[in-house]
Every structure is written in C-alpha cells, then in structure tokens.
Amino acid sequence: LLVLTTCNSAEEADGIAANLVEARLAACVNRLDGVTSTYRWEGKLRRDQETLLLIKTTEDRFEALEQAICKQHSYELPEVLAVPVQGGSSGFLDWLVAAVRET
C-alpha cells in the first residue's frame, strides 16, 4: 500500500515517519514539504501549508499503522488514505515486505 497523510509541520512529519519505520509499520516514508491543501473544515473554506508523507507498507500492517498515525498526530481528524499498489519492481516489493515483517 501507499498511505498518504498530511502534517502541520516538517517536525511532526519527521516524528511520525521515524516512529513508523522504527516500529516496522512502514518500510519507507517520503516527506514532501510545502504542500498547499485547500479544504472545507467546520463549515469554513481553509487553505494551509502542510507536509505530505508518502508511506510504503503492506495491507497486513495498515491497521496498526493507522492507529500509530492517529495516536501521534496533532490533527483532530488526520488524513489516512491507503492506495493499493498494482505493481512495482519485484526486488523493491520484496524488500518492502521484509522491512515491515514483524520479528
């Protein structure tokens, strides 16, 4: 899976990323700074600068990963979207599965 979440700062994003990889919930997390998000929240149109995380994991680890993100996240309702991966290089996908395997 490719999981997306946005954070209110690079520092928060780095903390979440490190915790996910350290707990073997994610094989790799990419941080993209300077994302502008436009959305409606509590009846108001909002536009905020955020940091986007691209998280690589497996379906087996998703539930625990989602819980870990929600526990650490500063947002009342954090974005946690899982996108299925339809393909990829076999070597990378093998590494990904091994990286999140519970020991």
Secondary structure by P-SEA (a helix, b strand, c coil): cbbbbbcccaaaaaaaaaaaaaaccccbbbbbcbbbbbbbcccbbbbbbbbbbbccccccaaaaaaaaaaaaccccbbbbbbbbbccccaaaaaaaaaaaccc
